[in-house]
Structures are given as structure tokens and as C-alpha cells.
């Protein structure tokens, strides 16, 4: 049954009745309001003056009004319900419609609304008049509603822009040629479509947006927590306009369609600053674009320890105490290498040292660190930039990525001449990094004398806490774990995790410190198997597989993740 607030009920009375505030506190806040000329509602003023928490306020309202106190993550949001209330009204009253209920074909539909202030009678009456529906209210915290308004109305904008754009090209026999939209108004459907897609993907915590052309359609997919999720299907006739717009934003050559290009842009969308790396690649049906968010505020487990467990962090900090040498962070694309490097650099910058970096691109600006962006067109490559940096008297040098033999050789020589060098490298694990560097052509004695340590890293998907369930493992899973746990955890899939069963990621690490014996292995070009045997027998290495098994047994991830990722260790 639809419910509304009693017309004569006052918030102050509700809070006093619950024992959360006194009459004197209410009068004090009201006097402050009068003195400052502020026009805030009582609840907001009480929270702002630290007299009551929002949680207590909402709990009191829920009990007194006999309405649910909910979180925005409690249930999926129906976009058809969201459409019923204009965004301006939703922002004005801090509310959002989440569902439409209808008891029977002849009954009046009921609109379920999450609202921050259920005693705002004007808000409830306004949305009744706008929607011509009965209103059922639930109390919800302000931050959750504000985030939901931005997210779901952005999704509606995306759908609307997609629909308008598709209609605009409906009936055309084939994809039209490039249309210059650089001078288009901000409400051009393609511009709105790209802006809202960027905002939606960023809000969902996506790392990448993939725009993929095929014969009849262009598919837009986003990668969330390492997993690709379908997002939009567009007419292929839109593809050239979308590519043109993104190329203009990222400073790419819009006339060049036969060769891959790389660029990036920064933008501000609905008060969110984004930094995006763009890559284009010619395919059979047109250019595929990938936009990667270069996050300024990555949320990490164990953020105070470089995202590492305490024992791994202790090994890492011990390696960072050396005055000179080279440390590599290894792993595939998207394993968080750059994020780890940045956290280490921020810690090192607190010392009295001169730090310089050479990167492609500079993903995040760091205080007290001299960062250089490579520019091949101007002749500034990793090699030339690194040579120049070494003439700038640095104590610590960070190389975004060791890509070729020349960069690797200069890095090693820099490490041998009194510099601490850090870089990333693409290898499967820590020991194989030694083979890769030797294969690049670095002399074995140079590598043996410069190498301090290697950190292999992966990002593991965490089980969604909203839909997780326990179960008994089968024989294959017990064999993979090498132990027989009573219960394991898995995600069923829900709206909070895009029905994947996973939400969020955690890093695992494999840290190999280089000691005298390993240096002898390197100079003698010993087989990789000998190094593996040595580090296992002398307990020198906690493998990625061991870390991953522990996460499964701790019920933080699934056996599926173990089987997906451990091929590189077996």
C-alpha cells in the first residue's frame, strides 16, 4: 500500500521522541541558522553541526513513519521508474524513483521512491502531480541517492542519445562517410552519447570502453573488474561520427584510418575530472577504439602497503632501502603495475631525493616528482629521454615500461652508476623476467650486478558480497586447492555486480629478492628450472599461486579465478 508522511509530523518531535536530540539542541541549531541566514532543513543542519548522524536521523524517521530505511544497493533500479521524475526535480528534493508496482490491470500504479527527507510534504505532493501515481516512499541516505541520480539519469541520457542518433541514420543503405562534428553544439546526439557513455562507464568503475565495429552494428562494451560487459548496440552508420568525435578529443589524425594511433584527452563531466587514453586500430569494418580511464583515485585493498599483504610489503620496503640497482614490476596489461609504481614513487618522494620519470603516457601527476611524457614525433623517446634524465642528477629514476633492448640496457647501466631505477616489464612471473631481460640482449654480468628484485603482480576478482553463497567443493576444486576445505564461496550474480558474481579486485604479488646464489645463476646462464628449484627449496618465494589459493580459502575469491589465473605458475 502506498504510504506518505503524516501532514502534521515535525522532524524535531520525531528526533526528541527517539531520544537523539534535546529541545535545547534544536533551538541552538535554529539560532545558528538565523544568525547565518542559511535556509537549510532542520535535519541537514543538525547533521552539519555534528549533533546527530544521518544514520540515526534516518533510523528515527523509519521507525516513526513505519517506512523502510534502505540502501541504494538493496534492490535493482528500474529505469522506467526513473523516467517518471525529471532529473531537476530529483536533484531538487534529493529523491529517485526505483520501481513501479501495479496490483492489477485496473488498479492505480504505485511509484516506489527513495527519498532523503520523507517529511518533505511538498516533494511528495509535487511528484504525485507530475507522475499521476500513488507514491510509496522509503528513506535513504543522501550520498546514495545523489550518486544514483547521476548514474541512472546519465544512463537515460545515453539511451536517449543512442535512440535519436540511430533514428537519424535509419533507412540509410550503408555507413556514411566522415561527418565533421568538431563545431557541433554540445547537445548533438553523438556528443551526448559519448559524454554519457564516459560518465556511465566511469561511475560503474570501468577501466576501459571498447567501441567495436561490425557489419550491421557497432557494439559498445565496458570492462568492469577485469571482465567485459555488454553496454550498448548502435547502428553501424554512427560509427564514423563516433570515431571522429573521439579522435578530435584526443588529438588524433581524423584523416588517417589505415594505421593504428594513440592519444589521450582530459575532460570534466558532471564535476568529475577524467583522464582517458585512446587507442585506435583498423579492422575489417572500420576503426576499433579503446578508451582507458587513467584513474586519479584508485580504491585499493591494503592501500597503505602498496596494495600488498604485510609480508610482501616488508620485502618490498627492504628492497627500496638499497642505494642503487633496478627493481622491476611485472605482469600483463591491466594488472595494476603502474598503480603500484606510483604508490612506491609517492613514498620515495618523501625522502630528500631527486626523482625523475619517463612515461607513456603520464597517467597521474605526482607531487615532488619530475615527470616526462614521451613524444616520438618530437624525437623524445624512452631512450633519448632517459639519457637526458641521467644528465639531470637524479637519485631515483622511474621508467614507465621497459619495451626494448636499448631502454633495458640504459636502465641497467643507470642502476650500476649509482641510481635506484624502477620500471615495469611484461612477463608471466618473477623468475621469467630474468630470462626476458637476458633475451633482450643485456649482458649477464651487467644484469646480475644491477638487479635488486622483481615483483610479479596480478589483479584477482573478488566475490560480490551482495550475492555470495557458500557451497561444498567438488573433487576437481579440492585437487586445484590441494586441501579439502569444508565450504567455499561463490557469487550467484545480481544487479550490483552486473550478474557476474564478482565486484572489486584485490592484488596478489610474487616478490623475488636477488641474492648471491641467484646472481651466480644469472652469470652462468643457468636454466630457469634451476632458479625455481632453488627459491622453492630455500623458501625464497611465495608464488602467485600460493597467494591465490589463500584468497580462495579465505572466501575472498573463487576456485574459478584460481583456475583462470594459475596457468602461468603450473
VEXDREN-2710 file (C-alpha; in Angstrom, 1 decimal):
% VEXDREN-2710
k/r/px/py/pz
1/UNK/0.0/0.0/0.0
2/UNK/1.3/3.5/-0.8
3/UNK/2.5/5.4/2.2
4/UNK/3.1/9.1/2.8
5/UNK/4.2/11.1/5.8
6/UNK/1.6/12.4/8.3
7/UNK/0.9/16.0/7.4
8/UNK/1.4/17.5/10.9
9/UNK/4.5/15.5/11.9
10/UNK/7.7/17.5/12.6
11/UNK/11.2/16.3/12.4
12/UNK/12.2/17.8/15.8
13/UNK/9.4/15.9/17.5
14/UNK/10.5/12.6/15.9
15/UNK/14.1/13.0/17.0
16/UNK/13.2/14.1/20.5
17/UNK/10.8/11.2/20.8
18/UNK/13.7/8.8/19.8
19/UNK/15.9/10.4/22.4
20/UNK/18.5/11.6/19.8
21/UNK/18.3/15.3/20.4
22/UNK/17.0/17.8/23.0
23/UNK/14.9/20.9/22.6
24/UNK/17.9/23.0/23.5
25/UNK/20.0/21.5/20.7
26/UNK/17.2/22.1/18.2
27/UNK/16.9/25.7/19.4
28/UNK/20.7/26.2/19.2
29/UNK/20.8/25.0/15.6
30/UNK/17.8/27.2/14.6
31/UNK/19.5/30.2/16.2
32/UNK/22.7/29.4/14.2
33/UNK/20.6/29.2/11.1
34/UNK/19.0/32.6/11.7
35/UNK/22.4/34.2/12.5
36/UNK/24.0/33.0/9.3
37/UNK/21.0/33.5/7.1
38/UNK/21.1/29.9/6.0
39/UNK/18.0/28.2/4.7
40/UNK/18.7/24.5/5.3
41/UNK/16.2/22.0/6.5
42/UNK/16.5/21.0/10.2
43/UNK/17.8/17.5/9.6
44/UNK/20.6/18.8/7.3
45/UNK/21.5/21.5/9.9
46/UNK/21.6/19.0/12.8
47/UNK/23.9/16.7/10.8
48/UNK/26.2/19.6/9.7
49/UNK/26.6/20.7/13.3
50/UNK/27.5/17.1/14.4
51/UNK/24.5/16.9/16.7
52/UNK/23.2/13.8/15.0
53/UNK/24.4/11.4/12.3
54/UNK/22.5/10.8/9.1
55/UNK/22.1/7.1/10.0
56/UNK/20.4/8.0/13.4
57/UNK/18.2/10.5/11.7
58/UNK/17.0/8.0/9.1
59/UNK/16.6/5.3/11.6
60/UNK/14.3/7.5/13.7
61/UNK/12.2/8.5/10.7
62/UNK/11.9/4.9/9.6
63/UNK/10.6/3.8/12.9
64/UNK/8.2/6.7/13.5
65/UNK/6.8/6.7/10.0
66/UNK/6.8/2.9/9.7
67/UNK/8.6/3.1/6.3
68/UNK/11.7/1.1/5.3
69/UNK/15.2/2.6/5.7
70/UNK/17.1/1.2/2.7
71/UNK/20.4/1.4/0.8
72/UNK/20.5/2.1/-2.9
73/UNK/22.2/-1.3/-3.4
74/UNK/19.3/-3.2/-1.8
75/UNK/17.4/-3.7/-5.0
76/UNK/17.8/-3.1/-8.7
77/UNK/16.6/0.2/-10.1
78/UNK/14.0/0.2/-12.9
79/UNK/14.9/2.8/-15.5
80/UNK/11.2/3.1/-16.5
81/UNK/10.5/4.2/-12.9
82/UNK/13.4/6.7/-13.0
83/UNK/12.0/8.3/-16.2
84/UNK/8.8/9.2/-14.3
85/UNK/10.5/12.0/-12.4
86/UNK/12.5/14.8/-14.2
87/UNK/16.2/15.0/-13.2
88/UNK/15.8/18.6/-12.0
89/UNK/13.0/17.5/-9.6
90/UNK/15.0/14.5/-8.4
91/UNK/18.0/16.8/-7.6
92/UNK/15.8/19.5/-6.0
93/UNK/14.2/17.1/-3.5
94/UNK/17.1/14.5/-3.3
95/UNK/14.9/11.5/-4.4
96/UNK/14.8/8.9/-7.1
97/UNK/12.1/6.6/-8.3
98/UNK/13.3/2.9/-8.2
99/UNK/10.2/0.8/-9.1
100/UNK/6.7/0.7/-10.4
101/UNK/4.1/-1.6/-8.7
102/UNK/0.7/-2.5/-10.0
103/UNK/-1.5/-4.9/-8.1
104/UNK/-3.9/-5.5/-11.0
105/UNK/-4.7/-4.2/-14.5
106/UNK/-7.4/-1.8/-13.2
107/UNK/-5.5/-0.5/-10.2
108/UNK/-3.6/2.7/-10.0
109/UNK/0.2/2.1/-10.3
110/UNK/2.3/2.9/-7.3
111/UNK/5.7/4.5/-7.7
112/UNK/8.3/3.5/-5.2
113/UNK/10.6/6.4/-4.3
114/UNK/13.8/6.6/-2.3
115/UNK/13.9/10.0/-0.6
116/UNK/16.3/11.5/1.8
117/UNK/13.7/13.6/3.7
118/UNK/10.3/11.8/3.9
119/UNK/8.8/14.7/5.9
120/UNK/9.2/17.0/2.8
121/UNK/5.5/17.0/2.1
122/UNK/5.9/19.5/-0.8
123/UNK/8.3/17.0/-2.6
124/UNK/5.8/14.1/-2.2
125/UNK/2.9/16.2/-3.5
126/UNK/5.0/17.5/-6.4
127/UNK/5.9/14.1/-7.7
128/UNK/2.3/13.0/-7.3
129/UNK/1.2/15.8/-9.6
130/UNK/4.0/15.1/-12.0
131/UNK/3.5/11.3/-12.2
132/UNK/-0.3/11.0/-11.6
133/UNK/0.6/8.0/-9.5
134/UNK/0.4/6.9/-5.9
135/UNK/3.7/7.3/-4.1
136/UNK/5.4/4.8/-1.8
137/UNK/8.4/6.3/0.0
138/UNK/11.5/4.8/1.5
139/UNK/14.1/6.7/3.4
140/UNK/17.7/6.5/2.1
141/UNK/20.9/8.4/2.7
142/UNK/21.7/11.5/0.7
143/UNK/25.1/10.3/-0.7
144/UNK/23.5/7.1/-2.1
145/UNK/20.6/9.0/-3.8
146/UNK/22.9/11.7/-5.2
147/UNK/25.2/9.0/-6.7
148/UNK/22.2/7.1/-8.1
149/UNK/20.7/10.3/-9.7
150/UNK/24.0/10.9/-11.5
151/UNK/24.4/7.3/-12.6
152/UNK/20.8/6.4/-13.7
153/UNK/19.9/9.7/-15.3
154/UNK/23.2/9.5/-17.2
155/UNK/22.2/6.1/-18.4
156/UNK/18.8/7.5/-19.6
157/UNK/20.7/10.3/-21.5
158/UNK/22.8/7.6/-23.1
159/UNK/19.7/5.6/-24.2
160/UNK/18.0/8.8/-25.5
161/UNK/21.1/9.9/-27.4
162/UNK/21.5/6.4/-28.8
163/UNK/17.9/6.3/-29.9
164/UNK/18.0/9.7/-31.5
165/UNK/21.3/9.0/-33.3
166/UNK/20.0/5.6/-34.6
167/UNK/16.8/7.2/-35.8
168/UNK/18.8/9.9/-37.6
169/UNK/20.5/7.4/-39.7
170/UNK/17.6/4.9/-40.1
171/UNK/16.9/4.0/-43.7
172/UNK/20.4/4.7/-45.0
173/UNK/21.7/1.9/-47.1
174/UNK/25.3/2.0/-45.8
175/UNK/27.6/3.7/-43.4
176/UNK/28.0/7.3/-44.4
177/UNK/31.4/9.0/-44.7
178/UNK/33.1/11.1/-42.1
179/UNK/30.9/13.9/-40.7
180/UNK/32.8/16.8/-39.1
181/UNK/31.2/17.3/-35.7
182/UNK/34.0/19.4/-34.2
183/UNK/31.8/22.5/-34.4
184/UNK/28.7/20.7/-33.3
185/UNK/26.6/22.0/-30.4
186/UNK/27.0/20.2/-27.1
187/UNK/23.6/18.6/-27.4
188/UNK/24.4/16.9/-30.7
189/UNK/23.3/13.3/-30.3
190/UNK/26.7/11.8/-30.9
191/UNK/28.3/14.2/-28.5
192/UNK/25.7/13.5/-25.8
193/UNK/26.1/9.8/-26.5
194/UNK/29.9/9.8/-25.9
195/UNK/29.7/12.1/-22.9
196/UNK/27.0/10.0/-21.2
197/UNK/28.8/6.7/-22.0
198/UNK/32.0/8.1/-20.5
199/UNK/30.2/9.2/-17.4
200/UNK/28.3/5.9/-17.0
201/UNK/31.4/3.8/-17.5
202/UNK/33.4/5.9/-15.0
203/UNK/30.6/5.7/-12.5
204/UNK/30.4/1.9/-12.9
205/UNK/34.1/1.6/-12.1
206/UNK/35.1/0.5/-15.6
207/UNK/38.7/0.5/-16.6
208/UNK/38.1/0.5/-20.4
209/UNK/35.4/1.3/-23.0
210/UNK/35.6/-0.8/-26.2
211/UNK/33.9/0.6/-29.4
212/UNK/33.8/-2.3/-31.9
213/UNK/32.5/-2.0/-35.5
214/UNK/30.9/-4.9/-37.3
215/UNK/28.9/-5.3/-40.5
216/UNK/25.5/-4.3/-39.2
217/UNK/26.1/-2.8/-35.7
218/UNK/28.7/-1.1/-33.5
219/UNK/29.0/-2.7/-30.1
220/UNK/30.0/-0.7/-27.0
221/UNK/31.3/-2.8/-24.2
222/UNK/33.0/-1.8/-20.9
223/UNK/35.5/-3.7/-18.8
224/UNK/34.5/-3.8/-15.1
225/UNK/36.7/-5.6/-12.6
226/UNK/38.6/-7.1/-15.4
227/UNK/35.5/-8.6/-17.1
228/UNK/34.0/-7.3/-20.4
229/UNK/30.3/-6.4/-20.1
230/UNK/27.9/-5.5/-23.0
231/UNK/26.6/-2.0/-22.7
232/UNK/25.2/-0.6/-26.0
233/UNK/24.4/-1.7/-29.5
234/UNK/24.4/1.1/-32.1
235/UNK/23.8/1.3/-35.8
236/UNK/27.0/0.9/-37.8
237/UNK/26.1/4.1/-39.6
238/UNK/27.0/6.0/-36.4
239/UNK/30.5/4.6/-36.2
240/UNK/32.4/7.1/-38.3
241/UNK/30.9/10.0/-36.4
242/UNK/31.7/8.4/-33.0
243/UNK/35.3/7.8/-34.2
244/UNK/35.7/11.3/-35.5
245/UNK/34.4/12.9/-32.3
246/UNK/36.8/10.8/-30.1
247/UNK/39.7/11.4/-32.4
248/UNK/39.1/15.2/-32.2
249/UNK/39.0/15.0/-28.4
250/UNK/42.3/13.0/-28.2
251/UNK/44.2/14.9/-30.8
252/UNK/44.4/12.1/-33.4
253/UNK/44.6/12.4/-37.2
254/UNK/40.9/12.1/-38.3
255/UNK/42.0/11.5/-41.9
256/UNK/44.3/8.6/-41.1
257/UNK/42.2/5.4/-41.0
258/UNK/44.7/2.8/-42.2
259/UNK/47.2/2.9/-39.3
260/UNK/46.9/2.5/-35.5
261/UNK/47.0/5.7/-33.5
262/UNK/47.4/6.5/-29.8
263/UNK/46.3/9.7/-27.9
264/UNK/44.6/10.9/-24.8
265/UNK/42.4/13.6/-23.5
266/UNK/41.2/15.1/-20.3
267/UNK/37.6/16.3/-19.7
268/UNK/35.2/17.3/-17.0
269/UNK/31.8/15.6/-16.9
270/UNK/29.3/16.5/-14.3
271/UNK/32.0/17.7/-11.9
272/UNK/34.1/14.5/-12.5
273/UNK/37.5/15.0/-14.0
274/UNK/38.6/12.2/-16.2
275/UNK/41.9/11.4/-18.0
276/UNK/41.4/9.0/-20.9
277/UNK/44.0/7.1/-23.0
278/UNK/42.7/6.4/-26.5
279/UNK/43.9/3.7/-28.9
280/UNK/42.6/3.2/-32.5
281/UNK/43.1/0.0/-34.6
282/UNK/41.9/-0.6/-38.2
283/UNK/39.7/-3.6/-38.5
284/UNK/37.7/-5.1/-41.4
285/UNK/34.6/-3.0/-40.7
286/UNK/36.3/0.2/-39.5
287/UNK/38.4/1.5/-36.7
288/UNK/38.1/-0.1/-33.3
289/UNK/38.6/2.3/-30.4
290/UNK/39.5/1.6/-26.8
291/UNK/39.3/4.3/-24.2
292/UNK/41.1/3.5/-21.0
293/UNK/40.5/5.5/-17.8
294/UNK/43.7/6.6/-16.1
295/UNK/42.3/6.8/-12.6
296/UNK/43.3/9.6/-10.3
297/UNK/41.8/7.8/-7.2
298/UNK/42.0/4.1/-7.5
299/UNK/40.5/2.4/-4.4
300/UNK/42.7/-0.5/-3.2
301/UNK/42.7/-3.1/-0.5
302/UNK/45.8/-2.6/1.7
303/UNK/46.3/0.9/0.2
304/UNK/48.8/1.7/3.0
305/UNK/51.1/-1.1/2.0
306/UNK/51.2/-0.7/-1.8
307/UNK/48.1/-3.0/-2.1
308/UNK/50.3/-5.8/-0.6
309/UNK/50.0/-8.2/2.3
310/UNK/52.2/-7.2/5.2
311/UNK/54.9/-9.8/4.5
312/UNK/55.2/-8.8/0.8
313/UNK/55.3/-5.1/1.8
314/UNK/58.1/-5.8/4.2
315/UNK/60.1/-7.5/1.4
316/UNK/59.4/-4.6/-0.9
317/UNK/60.4/-1.9/1.6
318/UNK/63.6/-3.8/2.3
319/UNK/64.5/-3.7/-1.5
320/UNK/63.7/0.0/-1.6
321/UNK/66.4/0.7/1.0
322/UNK/69.2/-0.2/-1.4
323/UNK/71.1/2.9/-2.7
324/UNK/71.3/1.8/-6.3
325/UNK/70.1/-1.0/-8.5
326/UNK/67.0/-1.8/-10.5
327/UNK/63.6/-3.2/-9.4
328/UNK/61.0/-4.4/-12.0
329/UNK/57.2/-4.7/-11.5
330/UNK/56.0/-7.4/-13.9
331/UNK/52.7/-8.6/-15.2
332/UNK/50.3/-8.5/-18.2
333/UNK/48.4/-5.4/-19.3
334/UNK/45.8/-4.3/-16.8
335/UNK/47.5/-6.0/-13.8
336/UNK/48.0/-2.7/-11.9
337/UNK/51.7/-2.3/-12.4
338/UNK/51.6/1.5/-13.0
339/UNK/49.4/1.9/-9.9
340/UNK/51.9/0.1/-7.8
341/UNK/54.8/2.1/-9.3
342/UNK/53.0/5.4/-8.5
343/UNK/52.4/4.4/-4.9
344/UNK/56.1/3.5/-4.5
345/UNK/57.1/6.7/-6.1
346/UNK/54.9/8.7/-3.8
347/UNK/56.5/7.1/-0.8
348/UNK/60.1/7.6/-2.1
349/UNK/59.3/11.3/-2.8
350/UNK/59.0/11.9/0.9
351/UNK/62.8/11.3/1.2
352/UNK/65.3/14.0/0.4
353/UNK/65.9/12.8/-3.1
354/UNK/65.6/13.9/-6.7
355/UNK/63.1/11.7/-8.7
356/UNK/62.5/11.8/-12.4
357/UNK/60.2/9.7/-14.6
358/UNK/59.8/8.9/-18.3
359/UNK/56.4/7.7/-19.1
360/UNK/53.9/7.0/-22.0
361/UNK/51.6/8.5/-21.0
362/UNK/51.8/10.3/-17.7
363/UNK/48.7/8.8/-16.1
364/UNK/48.8/10.8/-12.9
365/UNK/50.8/13.8/-11.8
366/UNK/52.7/13.2/-8.5
367/UNK/54.0/15.9/-6.1
368/UNK/57.7/16.5/-5.8
369/UNK/58.4/14.2/-8.8
370/UNK/59.6/15.4/-12.3
371/UNK/57.5/13.5/-14.8
372/UNK/58.3/13.5/-18.6
373/UNK/55.8/12.4/-21.3
374/UNK/57.4/10.8/-24.3
375/UNK/56.8/12.4/-27.7
376/UNK/58.1/10.4/-30.6
377/UNK/57.1/13.0/-33.2
378/UNK/59.4/15.5/-31.4
379/UNK/62.2/12.9/-31.1
380/UNK/61.6/12.3/-27.3
381/UNK/61.6/8.5/-26.9
382/UNK/62.2/6.4/-23.9
383/UNK/65.9/6.1/-24.9
384/UNK/66.6/9.8/-25.6
385/UNK/64.5/10.9/-22.6
386/UNK/66.3/8.5/-20.3
387/UNK/69.7/9.7/-21.5
388/UNK/68.7/13.3/-20.8
389/UNK/67.3/12.4/-17.3
390/UNK/70.6/10.8/-16.3
391/UNK/72.3/14.2/-17.0
392/UNK/69.9/15.9/-14.6
393/UNK/71.5/14.4/-11.5
394/UNK/68.6/12.1/-10.4
395/UNK/68.7/9.9/-7.3
396/UNK/65.7/7.7/-8.4
397/UNK/64.5/7.1/-12.0
398/UNK/61.2/5.6/-12.9
399/UNK/60.7/4.2/-16.4
400/UNK/57.1/3.6/-17.3
401/UNK/57.8/0.5/-19.3
402/UNK/60.9/-1.4/-20.5
403/UNK/59.9/-2.1/-24.1
404/UNK/63.1/-2.8/-25.9
405/UNK/66.8/-3.8/-25.6
406/UNK/68.1/-0.2/-25.8
407/UNK/65.8/1.0/-22.9
408/UNK/66.7/-2.0/-20.9
409/UNK/70.5/-1.5/-21.5
410/UNK/70.4/2.2/-20.4
411/UNK/68.3/1.3/-17.4
412/UNK/70.8/-1.3/-16.2
413/UNK/73.8/0.9/-16.8
414/UNK/72.0/3.7/-14.8
415/UNK/71.5/1.3/-11.9
416/UNK/75.2/0.4/-12.0
417/UNK/76.2/4.1/-11.8
418/UNK/74.5/5.0/-8.5
419/UNK/70.8/5.3/-9.3
420/UNK/67.8/3.5/-8.0
421/UNK/65.8/2.6/-11.1
422/UNK/62.2/1.3/-11.2
423/UNK/60.4/0.0/-14.2
424/UNK/57.6/-2.3/-15.4
425/UNK/58.0/-5.3/-17.7
426/UNK/55.7/-7.7/-19.4
427/UNK/56.4/-11.2/-18.1
428/UNK/54.3/-14.0/-16.6
429/UNK/56.1/-14.3/-13.3
430/UNK/59.2/-13.0/-11.4
431/UNK/61.7/-15.7/-12.4
432/UNK/60.8/-15.5/-16.1
433/UNK/61.7/-11.8/-16.0
434/UNK/65.3/-12.7/-15.8
435/UNK/65.1/-14.8/-19.0
436/UNK/63.2/-11.9/-20.8
437/UNK/65.9/-9.4/-19.9
438/UNK/68.7/-11.7/-21.0
439/UNK/66.8/-12.3/-24.2
440/UNK/66.7/-8.6/-24.8
441/UNK/70.5/-8.7/-25.1
442/UNK/71.6/-7.4/-21.7
443/UNK/74.9/-8.9/-20.7
444/UNK/74.5/-11.5/-17.9
445/UNK/77.2/-9.8/-15.7
446/UNK/75.5/-6.4/-16.0
447/UNK/72.1/-7.8/-15.1
448/UNK/73.5/-9.9/-12.2
449/UNK/75.2/-6.8/-10.7
450/UNK/72.3/-4.4/-11.2
451/UNK/69.2/-6.4/-10.4
452/UNK/67.8/-5.9/-6.9
453/UNK/64.4/-7.6/-7.1
454/UNK/61.4/-8.5/-9.3
455/UNK/57.8/-8.1/-8.3
456/UNK/55.2/-10.1/-10.2
457/UNK/51.6/-8.9/-9.8
458/UNK/48.0/-9.9/-10.8
459/UNK/44.6/-8.4/-10.0
460/UNK/42.1/-11.0/-8.8
461/UNK/38.3/-10.6/-8.9
462/UNK/36.6/-10.6/-5.5
463/UNK/33.3/-12.4/-4.9
464/UNK/30.3/-10.0/-4.8
465/UNK/29.3/-9.5/-1.2
466/UNK/25.7/-8.9/-2.2
467/UNK/25.1/-12.2/-3.8
468/UNK/27.7/-14.5/-2.3
469/UNK/26.8/-18.0/-1.2
470/UNK/28.6/-20.9/0.4
471/UNK/28.8/-24.4/-1.1
472/UNK/30.7/-27.7/-0.8
473/UNK/33.6/-28.0/-3.2
474/UNK/33.8/-30.9/-5.7
475/UNK/36.8/-33.2/-6.2
476/UNK/38.3/-31.1/-9.1
477/UNK/38.2/-28.0/-6.9
478/UNK/39.8/-29.8/-4.0
479/UNK/42.5/-31.0/-6.3
480/UNK/43.2/-27.5/-7.5
481/UNK/43.4/-26.2/-3.9
482/UNK/45.5/-29.2/-2.7
483/UNK/43.5/-29.2/0.5
484/UNK/39.9/-30.2/1.4
485/UNK/38.0/-27.2/2.8
486/UNK/34.6/-27.8/4.2
487/UNK/32.9/-24.8/2.5
488/UNK/33.9/-22.4/-0.3
489/UNK/32.3/-19.2/-1.5
490/UNK/30.9/-18.1/-4.9
491/UNK/28.8/-15.3/-6.3
492/UNK/25.3/-16.1/-7.8
493/UNK/25.2/-12.8/-9.8
494/UNK/23.0/-9.8/-9.0
495/UNK/22.4/-6.2/-10.2
496/UNK/25.2/-4.9/-8.0
497/UNK/27.8/-6.9/-9.9
498/UNK/26.2/-6.9/-13.4
499/UNK/25.3/-10.6/-12.8
500/UNK/29.0/-11.6/-12.9
501/UNK/29.2/-12.8/-9.3
502/UNK/32.3/-10.5/-8.8
503/UNK/32.7/-7.0/-7.5
504/UNK/36.0/-5.3/-6.9
505/UNK/39.6/-6.7/-7.3
506/UNK/42.5/-7.4/-5.0
507/UNK/46.2/-7.6/-5.9
508/UNK/48.4/-10.6/-5.3
509/UNK/52.2/-10.4/-5.5
510/UNK/55.2/-12.6/-6.0
511/UNK/58.4/-10.9/-4.8
512/UNK/61.8/-12.3/-5.7
513/UNK/64.8/-10.7/-4.0
514/UNK/68.1/-11.3/-5.8
515/UNK/70.8/-12.8/-3.6
516/UNK/74.3/-14.1/-4.3
517/UNK/73.2/-17.5/-5.4
518/UNK/70.7/-16.1/-8.0
519/UNK/73.4/-13.7/-9.2
520/UNK/75.6/-16.8/-9.9
521/UNK/72.7/-18.5/-11.7
522/UNK/72.3/-15.4/-13.9
523/UNK/76.0/-15.1/-14.8
524/UNK/76.2/-18.8/-15.6
525/UNK/73.1/-18.7/-17.7
526/UNK/71.6/-21.5/-15.6
527/UNK/68.2/-22.9/-16.8
528/UNK/65.1/-21.3/-15.3
529/UNK/64.2/-24.6/-13.7
530/UNK/67.3/-24.4/-11.5
531/UNK/66.3/-21.0/-10.2
532/UNK/62.7/-22.2/-9.5
533/UNK/64.1/-25.2/-7.6
534/UNK/66.4/-23.0/-5.6
535/UNK/63.8/-20.5/-4.5
536/UNK/61.3/-23.2/-3.6
537/UNK/63.8/-25.3/-1.6
538/UNK/65.1/-22.3/0.3
539/UNK/61.6/-20.7/0.8
540/UNK/62.7/-17.6/-1.1
541/UNK/59.5/-17.0/-2.9
542/UNK/55.8/-17.1/-2.1
543/UNK/54.3/-17.8/-5.5
544/UNK/51.3/-16.1/-7.1
545/UNK/49.5/-19.5/-7.0
546/UNK/50.1/-19.8/-3.2
547/UNK/48.6/-16.3/-2.7
548/UNK/45.6/-17.1/-4.9
549/UNK/44.9/-20.3/-3.1
550/UNK/44.9/-18.4/0.2
551/UNK/42.3/-15.9/-1.2
552/UNK/40.1/-18.8/-2.2
553/UNK/40.4/-20.5/1.3
554/UNK/39.7/-17.1/2.9
555/UNK/36.5/-16.9/0.8
556/UNK/37.5/-13.7/-0.9
557/UNK/37.6/-15.2/-4.4
558/UNK/36.5/-18.3/-6.2
559/UNK/38.1/-21.5/-7.5
560/UNK/37.1/-20.3/-11.0
561/UNK/39.6/-17.4/-10.5
562/UNK/42.3/-19.8/-9.3
563/UNK/41.9/-21.9/-12.4
564/UNK/41.7/-18.9/-14.7
565/UNK/44.9/-17.3/-13.5
566/UNK/47.2/-20.2/-12.4
567/UNK/48.2/-21.4/-15.8
568/UNK/51.2/-19.1/-15.6
569/UNK/52.6/-20.8/-12.4
570/UNK/51.9/-24.5/-13.1
END
